[in-house]
Amino acid sequence: MKTIKNAVIYARFSSDMQREESIDAQVRACTEYAAHKDITIIGIYKDEAVSGKTANRSQYQKMLRDCQKGTFEIILIHKYDRIGRNLGEHVNLTAKLDKLGVQLIAVSQDFGSSSESKIMRTLMWSLSEYYIDNLAAETRKGMKENALKALHNGGVAPFGYDVIDKHYVINELEAEYVRRMFDAALHHRGFGSLIKELSERGITGKRGKKIQYSQIYEILRNEKYTGCYVYCEYEEKDRKKRRTKPDAIRIENALPVIIDKAVFDEVQIIMNERKQTGRKNIKYLCSGLVYCQCGAKMHGNRSTKQGYEYFYYICSKKCGAPGVNMEDIDKAAAEYLEELLSEENQNKIYLAMRNYKGAEKERIDSFKAMIRKKIAEKEAAYNNLLANLSSGALPAAVVSDIGKEMEALKDQIEALKNTEPPKDYSMEAVKSWLSSLRSAPTAENIHLLIERIDVKEKNAFSIQSTLNTFLSKNGWGSGI
């Protein structure tokens, strides 16, 4: 006789996503699954218009509290991303549920909830995104060639410049105001009178909008005014990287100079000093992964002594264990990634991924979802440009630039629509991806491959990775 288990359904819909299944569709899929598996539904938890980027969801938290009552053994969800959007969230949730004897099942995905399944799902998603980004790079080759010649590459020229035959030329009227902005910043004067004068004279930004404090701030951060041509192939999501552009093509003395380099550098120092005041919510490389000797999580903190800043982790339960230097943790994580993704281990990972047959359908679904997401982003950018064109009379040069940028976006959208999921990943493609993870110990890569970091002593750490479990269960000995 079959044992009928009790279950609850968790469904979530975030209003910022356009193609997610509705709450009703998620509940219906879970209900149909339960009917076929002799599972009794005793409750439904729904979070509407709430992002999966945060765990602070009222119904989600209520469900976790109810887990402790022992009234159900199963949580049914439509897809794993209804719970969270990163591996760490799944790992932490599974650990909590295991202790309570509760199983998490995604009814539309056949991976199950084992450790090797979770890491496999995450690896496949990341590899799909890597593959798509490489395809997108093909559409940027022409723009890169323009950049190497210091030619204008579409979009709107910075305030202070015009573009003639793809070459930057100084707009003397605008350039004079740029110089006055830098002079005001250099001598610690405000911008109120300057903004008022620009408005009274009808001088606007390149998109026809009034120049305000935020526009002046961007102008003061733009190194093009020193004559340095800068072009980024990739759009940076991180605001700080968008300004510093660490991976950009840079050609010194390629543009007509508006601001002396020494003046620009001095203004950057002044602005950085202002920015440090009241700094909060520091994001560390290994944030959320570090655990104290007592078992509690450690949180990032900072202190200032004799003018120097110190960044470290402290126990969230204040057990009395000493703090741990942030740089020591980051160094240990980077060294672990280097060893984890050695040449020998890359071969193991590739063969294990090839042997994991259950991943194929999920990999294809994830790939298609990634394509849809990137198309939506490009379409949103296209619509924003269209709105700019419709906002009012614009100079002919600006209209031309916007038109070129729109055409480039249309080409990228069409290329994405015609992109088919690869039937299989070659050894070279997988190893290239893994090598890129190894060479760039970013927070994203660390959270992808590292499950937790336990502090044993002040400078001794134990690092765990779900890759070990996955490889060992696929016939590769003790894994990595």
N, C-alpha and C positions, 0 to 999 in steps of 0.2 A: 504494500500500500504506500502510495506516494505521500511524502510529508509536505503539507501546504505551508509555505512561509509567508509571513506578513512583510509588506513593503510600503514605502512611501515614495512619492514622486517629487523630484525637484525640477522646476522649470524656470528659466530666466530669459528675459528679452531686454536688450539694451537699445535704446532709441537711436543711438548714433550709428548703428549698423543697418544697412539697407536690405540685406538678403537673408537675414536670420529667420528661422522658422518661428511662427507665432507661438504664443503660450499654448493655445488650444491644440496646435499641431504636435507640439512636444508631448503634451499630456496624452494625446490620442495614441502616439507611437508607443509610449511607455505602457499604456493600458492594454494595447494589443499584444505587446510582448508578454506582459504578465498573464494574460489569458492563455497563451500557448504554453507557458511554463508552470501553470498551476500556482501562481503567486497571487496572494490576496492584497489588494491595495486598501490601506487603512487611512491614508492621509495624503494631501497634496500641498506642497509649499511653492509659492509663486513670488518671484521678484520681477516686477515690471519696470522697464525704463531704467535699469541699473547696470552699470558696466561690470564686466568680469575682471577688470583690472584691480578691483578692490574686494577684499573679503568682508568689508563692513556692509553687508546686505542683511536687512532685518529678518527676512524669512529664512535665509541661509543660516544665519546665526541661531534662529529659533530651532531649526531642524537639528543643528549640532547639539543644542542643549537637550532636545527630546531624545537624541540617540542614547543618552545615559539612562533613560527610563526603562529600556529593555523591551519596548512594545513592538519593535520591528527589527528584522534581521537584514533587510536589503534596502538600499537607496537606488532608485531607477532614475537615470537622466537620459536625455536624448543623445547628446554628444559630450565628450569630455570637456570641451571648452565652455559648457554651461557652468562648470564648477570654477574653473580658473584658466588663465592663459599662459601658465608657465609650469615647468616640471616641478619646481619647488613646492608650489601649491598642492599639486597632486601627491607628491611624496609625503608631505606633512599631513594631509588629510587622510591618506591611506594608513599611515602609522596610527593616527588617532582612532580610526574606525576598526582597525585590527584589534586594538586593545578592548574594544567594546563588542567585538564579535559581529560587526556590521559590514556587509559587502556592498561595494559600489559597482554598479553595472551601467555601461553606456549602451543602450539598446540598438543603436544604429551603427556601432563600431564593434568589430569582432576581436579586439585585442585582449580583452579581459583586464585584470587589474594586477597582474604580477609585476615584479620589478623590471624584468626584462622586456615586458610588453610596453611599459611606460617609456623606458629609454628608447625603445625601437620607434615608437610613435613620434617622439620628439626629434630623434635623429632624421627620420624620413621627412618631417616637416621642414627642418632646417636645411636639409640637402635640396629639397625642392626649391626653397627660396634662393639658395645659392645658385642653382641651375638657371632660374628665371633671371636673376640679376646679371648672370653672364650673357644671357641672350640679349638683355636690354643694352648691354655694353656695345653690342654690334651696331645698334642704331645711333650710338654716340661717336662713332669713329670720325665722321665728317666734322663734327663740332670740335673734336680734339685737334684735328688738323688746323682748323681756324685758330684755336687757342695757341698752338705752337708758333703761329705767325702773328700773334697778338692782335687778331682781328675781333671785331664785335661779334658775339655769338648769340644774338637774339635777345629778346626781353627789352627792358627799358634801361637806357643809359643812366648812370648816376647823375644826380643834380650837380650841375657845374660843367657837364660835358654834353656835346651833341655827337651824333654819328653821321659821317659822310662817307659813302662807299665802304662801309664796314670799318672805317678808321675813326678813332676817338679824336675829337677836336674840342678845344676849350670854348665854352659859352661864357663870354667875359662878364656878362651881367650876373649870371648865377655864380660864377667862380668867385666874384668879389664877396658875395654873401657867405660862401664857404669859408673864405679866408677870415671873415669877421667872426664866424662861429668858432673857428679854432682859436682865434685871438682871445675871444671871451672866455673860452674854456681854460686857456693857458694862464690867464690872469684872474681866474676864479670869479668872473663876473656872470651874472644871470643872463638868460636869453629872452626875458619877457619883452624888452623894448625891441629886440631884433625881430621877434615873431610878430609883434604889432606892426612894425614897419613893412614887413613882407606882405602882410594881409592888406594894409592900406594901399600898397603899390600894385596889388593884384598878382603878385609873384607866387606861383604855386609849385608844388612838386611835379615830377615828370608825368604823373598820372592825373594831374589836374586838381589834386586835393591841397587844402591849406597845409602849410608846413607848421608842425607842432613840435613839442619837446621830443616825442618818440622819433620823429624823422631826423631831428638834429642829432640825437644820440646815434642813430645808424650812420649818419654822415661822418661823425667824429670817429667812428670805428672802421671806416672804409679806407684801406690802404691804397686803393687806386689813385687817390689824390696825390700820393708821393711819386707817381709815375710807374708803380708796380702793377703789371697786368696779372690778374688773378682769375683762374677758371677752375671750377670744381666739376668733375664728371658726375659725381653723386650728390644727391640732395641729403644734407645732414639733418637728422631729426633733433640732435642735441643742439640747443641754442648756442652754447659756448663754442662748439665746433663749427657751427655755421659762420661764426664771426672770425675765428682764428684760422679755419680752413687748413688743417694740418696736412691733408693729402692733395692740396690743390697744385695746379701748374702755375708757377710763378716766374715772371720774366721782369727783371728789374730794368728801369729806365726805358720801358717800352711805350709809355703813354706820356702825353704832355703833362708837365708837373704843375700842380696848383698849390700844394702844401710841401714845404721843406721837410725832409725825413726827420731831422732832429726835432722840429716842432711837433710832428705827428707822434713820435715816440714819447715826448714829454707829456703830451695830452693823454696818451694811453696810461701812463703811470698815475696821473692825477685821477683819471676815471676809475682805475682799478682800486686805488686807495679808498675812493668813495664807496665802491661796491662792497668792500670788505665789511663796512659798518653794518651791524645788525644781521650778519650772515646766519642763516638757519637751515635746518633740514639738509644737512650734508649727506650726500649719497656716496657710500664707500663701495669699493670694487667687490668685496665679498659680503655685502650687506645681507643679513638674513640667514647666512650659512654658518656663522661662528657660534660655538657652544662652549660654555664655561666648564671647569672641572666638576662643578656641582650638578651639571646637566641642564642648566637654564641657558637660554639664549643670551648672547652678548650684543650690546648695542653700541653703535659708533658715538664717539664724543670728541670734543676738542677743548684744549685749554691754551692760554697764552702766558708765556713766562719770558720776561725780559725782552719783549717785542717779537718773540718767535712763537709760531703756532705748533701745537703738538696734537696729532690725531691718534686716537687709540680706541680699543674696545673695552667696555666694562660690563660686569655681570648685571643682568636685568633684575635679579633678585637680591643684589648687593650682599652676596654671601661672604665677602671679605677677601676673595681671591684678588690678586693684583691685576691692574689693567694690562692689556697687551698692545704693543705698538702696531699701528695699522700697517706700516711698511713691512713688518715681519710677516704678518698674515698674507699680504699681497705677494710678497716674494715667495713664500711657501706654496701658494696656489699656482703661481706662474711656473715654478719648478716642477710641480706635480703635473701640470698640463704638458710640459715638455717631455716628461718621462712617459706619461699616459699615451701620448700620440707619437711615439717613436716610430721609426720606419717599420720595425718588426710588428708592432702593435697595430699600425695602420693596415697591414696585410690581414691580420686577424679580424679586425673590425669589418673590412670589406667582405671577407669570406663568410663571416657570421651573418652579415646583412643579406648576402645572396641566399643563404640557407634559410632565412626566416621567411617562409612562404606566406605566412598569414599577413604580412605587411603590405602585400601588393595592392589590394583594393584600397586600403587606407592611404597608401602613398599617392595613388592616382587621384583620390578624392581630395586629399590635402593640396596636391599640385593645382587642381582645377580651382579650388577655393582661393589659393594664392593668386592665380591669374585674375579671378574675378575682383579680388581686393585691389590689385594694382591697376586694373582697368578703371575701377571706380575712382581711385585717386587721380588718375590722369584725366578722367572726364570732369572731375570736380575742378581741377586746375584749368581745364579748357573753358568751363562755364564761368569761372572767375574772370578770365581774360575777356570773355564775351561781355560780361557785365561792365567791365572797365570801358570797353568800346561804346557801350550803350549809355554811359553815364553823362556824356556831354561832348562838346567840341574839343578835340584834341589836336595837337600839331601833327602835320602829315608824317613827320619822321617817327613820332610815337605810334601812330596808327600802323605804319609799316612794320615797326618792330613787333608790335603785338600780333599782327597778322602772321609774321614769320614764326613766332613762338607757337601760335595756334596750329599752324601747318605741321610743325615738328611734333606737337602733341598728337595730332591726328595720325601721323605716321606711326608713332609709338603705340597708340591704341590699336591700330590695325595689325601691327606686328604681334602684339600680345594676343589678339583674338585668333590669329592664325597659328599660335604656338600649341603644339601637341605635347602631351606628357611623354618623356622618353620611355621606350619600352623597357630599358634597363640602364643602369648606370655602369659605365666602364670603370675598370680599376683606376685609370688615370683621373677620371672625374671625381671619384670618391676620395682618392688620395690628395688631390689638389684641394678639395674642400677641407679635409682633415688637417692638411698642412697650414691652411689659412687660419684655422682655429688655433693651431699650436703656436703660430708666429704672432698672434694678436690676442694676448690675455685680457680681453675686455670683460666687463661685468657680465655681458650677455653670454659670452663663451664659457666663462667660469660657472655661471648658473646652469648652463646647458649640461655640463659634464661633471660637475661636483655636487654631491648631495649634501654633505655637511663637513665642517672642519671643527674637530674637538681639540681644545687647548688642554694639553696634559701638564705641561709646565710652562714657564714664561716664554721659552723659545723652542718648545717641542709641541708638534701638532700631529694629530691623526686625521687623515683626509679620506673620505669615503666617496666612491663613485658607483652609480648603478651600472656603469659599463662592466665592472668586475662581475656582477651577478649575471648580467646578460651573456658575457663571453663564457663564463664557467658552465652555464646551463646549456650552452650550445656546443659543448664538446671541446673546449679549449683549455682544459686543465683548470688552474686556479684563476684564470683571467689575467688581468694586468697587475 
